[in-house]
Amino acid sequence: MPKLQVFLPDGGGEVSHDLTGDTITIGRLPDNTIQIENISVSSHHAELTLSGGDYHLKDLNSTNGTFLNGKTINEALLSAGAKVRFGKVETVYQSDIHTPSEKRELPAPEIAPVVPAAMSARPRDFSNAAPFKIKREKKSGAGSAIFAVAILSILAFGAAAAYIVMMQPPQ
């Protein structure tokens, strides 16, 4: 049987409600199926509707919102272990139909046979599929000239430095 476990804030305790009806209303007023007396819960906060063994949760335009596993929702299907918050009141939905331990395992991986290709060649009609044109480097003599001037400058500097070091002071 599905249950809604309510954890009241500020040490208010814990209450468990069996969910037996097709439609269950949750709110602060006593005319709700589940009454949660907390100022953060709206008068008629949310509604649970039975759908395929689990409940469908719908927020009834509450002031402080309804959250499912930490995310604001308007409507959602609940699954076992879902954490629902009405305003500031935390609850946990428990269902016998789908418990977390019954989650299906992933199938075992299959090993695909590896067959090397007999030959590999680029097709004749192969072309670049990228929408951008290929940039080709343009070779110009300017780069080589700058490199040559830099080398000559370094050699001239070295020669000047050597000449200065070898100079004899005047006598």
N, C-alpha and C positions, 0 to 999 in steps of 0.2 A: 504494500500500500504506500503510495507517495506521501511524503511528509514535508512540512516546512518548519525548519528549526529556527526560531527567532531569538537573537541575542540582544537583549535590551541594553542600551548604553548606560553609563554611570553606575555599574554594578546592579542594574535592575534585574539581573538573572537571565535565565534561559527557559523558553517555552517551546514545546514541540506540538505542532498541529497536524492531525491526520487530515489529508485532503481526500474527501469522500464525494463531494458534489461535482456536477458537471461544470458549474460556474461558481467561482469563489471570489468574493470581493474582499479587498484588504484596505483598511483605512483606520482613521482615529475614532470615528463615531461608532456607537454600539450597534447600528443597523448593518454593519459589515459582517461577513462570515468570520473573518479574522480581524479582531480589533487590536490595534497597536496604539496604546496610549502614550504617544510621544509627540511633542510639539512640531518636530520636523516631518511628521507623516501627515499628509493631507486628509481631509474628511473622508473622501473616497479616492484613495491613492492609486490603486491598481486592481486589475481583474485577472484571474486565472481561469482559463477555459480548457476542459479536457479535450485532448486531440491525440488519438492513436495511442493511448496509454500514458502519455506524458502531458504536461500542461503547457499551454500557450499563455505567455505573460503579456499583458497590455497595460501601458501606463494610461491613466485616466486624466491627463493634463494636470498632473500634480505640480505643486509649487516648487518642491525641492528635487524633483526628478526621481526616476527609477534607473538603477544601474545593474547591469549583468556583467559579472566578472570584471568590474572596474570601468565599464564603458556605458555611457548614457544610451538608453534604448527607448523606443516607443512601443515596439512589439518584438517578441522573440519566443522561440520554442525552447523550453527548459530541458536540460539533460541532467542526469544524476551528478551530484556534486557541484552544481552551479551555485555561485555566490551572488545573491541578489541583495541589493541595498535599497530600502525605501527611505528617502531622506537621509537620516543619519543612523538608521536601524539596519544592522547587518542580519542577513538570514542565509540559510543554506537549504537548497532543494535536494531532497533525497527520494530516490525512486528505486523500486525493486526490479523494474523492467530492464533498465540499462545501468548497471553499476560499472564504475571505472575498471574493475578487474575483468569485466567481460569484453573489453575492447579487443578487437581482432588484431592478431599479429600480422606483420607484413609478410608476404609470401617469400619463400627462400629465393635468393637470386639464382638465375640460371646462367650458366657459363656458355657464352656464345662461342661457336667455333671460329678460330682465326685461320683464314686462308690467305696466304700471300698472293699478290697479283702476279700473273705470268709475265707481264711487261707493263711499263708505265711510260706514257708519252703524252705530251700536251696536244690536245686536238688542234687540227689546222684552223678551225674557225674560232678558237679561243680568243677572247678579248677581255680587257679589264672591265668589270661590272661596276666599279666605283663611279659615283656621279661626278667626281673631281678629275680634272686632267692631271696627268703625271707631270711633275715639274722636272725639267731637265736642267742640269747644271750647265751654265754657259761658261765656257772657258775663254778668258780674255788675258791679254798680256799685262794688264794693269796689276794684277795680283803678283805676278812674277817680278815685275819691275819694282814694286814696293818692297818685296822680299830682298831683292838684290841691293837696293839702296840701303835697307836696314843693315845688311851684312857689311857693306862698305863703310857705313857710319861706325859700326862697332870696331872694325879694323882700324879706322882712322883714329878713333878715340884711344884705342890700345897703343897705337904708335906714338901719339902725342903724350900719353901718360908715361911711356917708356923713355921718351926723349927728355921729359921734365925730370924724371928720376935720375937720369944719367948726367945731367948738367952739373958742372962744377961751379961752386960758388966763386964769385970774383975774389981775387987776392989783393 
